[in-house]
Amino acid sequence: MAKFIFFCCYIFIFTFQVQALEWSALGTKQQNVLKQFSSKWDQLPAEKQEKLQLGADRWIAMNAKKRTDLLNKYDKWQKLNPQKQAKLQQQFNKFKKIPAAQQQQLRNVHKRFQQLPQEKQRQLMDKFNKRNMKKMNKKTQNKMRQKNRGH
């Protein structure tokens, strides 16, 4: 019985691990997209290989406009200073933690916002910023009051 349990645990543990993928197992298009990794492919962890393969598949499936847009976004990302990149990464991680339905709702709102004329977008951003400044000022004032009460 102990051998059976050990065998079941062994099977369970190793069936969910990602298996390393041989470079030759990739399709020609995938190899072309991932050619910069060819010399060190076998040294990459299996999880990294899988992520790269999935990314290559997404790239291959994209039309030219989507590829251009993605490259432009990447260039903009590279030009950001490290602090801004870190802040955006934190916001993205926070976004990933919210429920899928709420993520979709936010995507829909953002899409509608982007479809508005630029002048309307500016008006809404100004209104949003003013509202947030008021909230920040109130919080700052409350903190100062609490500090003064404590002394």
N, C-alpha and C positions, 0 to 999 in steps of 0.2 A: 504494500500500500504506500509506503514511504517513497519507493521508487516512482510509483505512478504520480504522486503529488509533485515530486521533484521534476519529473518529465513534463507535467502540465505547466508548472511554473516556468520551466526552461523555454517551452514552446511559446507561452504567453509573453515572456520578456522579449524574445528575439523576433516575434512576428510583427511587433510594432516598431521596430527599429528600421530606419531607412537604410537600404542596402546601397553600397557604393556602386556607382555607375561607370562602366568602362567608357572611355572616350569614343571608341569605335562603335558603341551602341547608340550614340547620338546620330540623328539624321544629318544629312549634308547641310541643310539650312541652319540647323542648330549649331553645328560645328563652325559654320561661317560666322554666325553671330557671336559665338563664344571663343573664337580663335585666340584671343589674348590670354585665355586660360589653358590652352592646349598643353603647354609644356609642364604645367604644374597641376593638371587636372587630377591625377591620381593621388596627389598629396592633400587635396581639399577634403574636408569632412563631408560625409555623405549628405548631411542636411544642407550644406552650402551648395553641393552639386545639384541637389534637387531644386533649391531656390533659383539657381542660375538657369537650370533647364526650363523651369516654369516661366521665368522672365524672358528667356529666348523665345519660347512658344508665344507669349503675349506679343513680343516685338514682331515676330513673323506674321501674326494675325492682324497687326495694325495696318491701316492704310497710310499713304504718304503724309497726309495732313496730320494725322495723330502722331506719327513719328516726329514730324517737324515741331509740333507743339510740345511734345515731351522733351525733345532736345533743347528747345528754348527755355522750358521750365528748369531743366537741369543747369543750363548756363546761368540763369538767374540765381539758382540755389548756390552755385559755386561762387558767385560774386558777393553773397551775403557774408557779413562778418561772423565769426564763430559764436558770438553771443546771440545774434539773431537766429542763427541756425539752431542753437540749443533751445531757444525759446519756442521756435516753431516745432521742433521735435517733441518738446514737452506737451504742447497743445495737441499735436497729432496723437501722442500716446494717451492723453486724456480723452480725446475723441474716440479712440479705439475701445476704451473701457465702457462707454455708454452702450445701452441696448441697441440692437440692429435697427429696430423700428425708429428710434429717436435719431440715429445716424442718418437714416433715409429721409426723415423729415427735415433735418438740417441741410442735407444735400439739395432737397427740393426747394427750400427757401433760398439757398444760395444761388441755385440755377435761375429762379425767378428774379432775384436781385440783379444778376448779371445781364438779364434780358432787358432791364430797365434802361432808359436813356441815361447817359453819363450825368447830366444835370440832376436828374432825380436821385441817382445814386449818391451824388455829392450832398444833396439836401438831407437824405436819410442818414448818411455818415455823420454829418454835422450835428444833426438832432441826437443821434446816438452818443456822440462824443460829449455833447453838452450835458446830456442826462447822466452819463458816467462821471463827468467832472463834478457835478452837483453831489452825486453819491459819495465820491471820494472826499470832497470837501466836508460833507457832513460827518463821514467817518473820522477824518482828521480832527475836526472840531470836537467830536465826542471823545476821542483819545486825549486831546489836550485838556478837556474838562476833567476827565477821570484822573489824569496825571496831577492836575492842580488840586483836586480834592484830596489826593493821597498825600500831599505835602502840607 
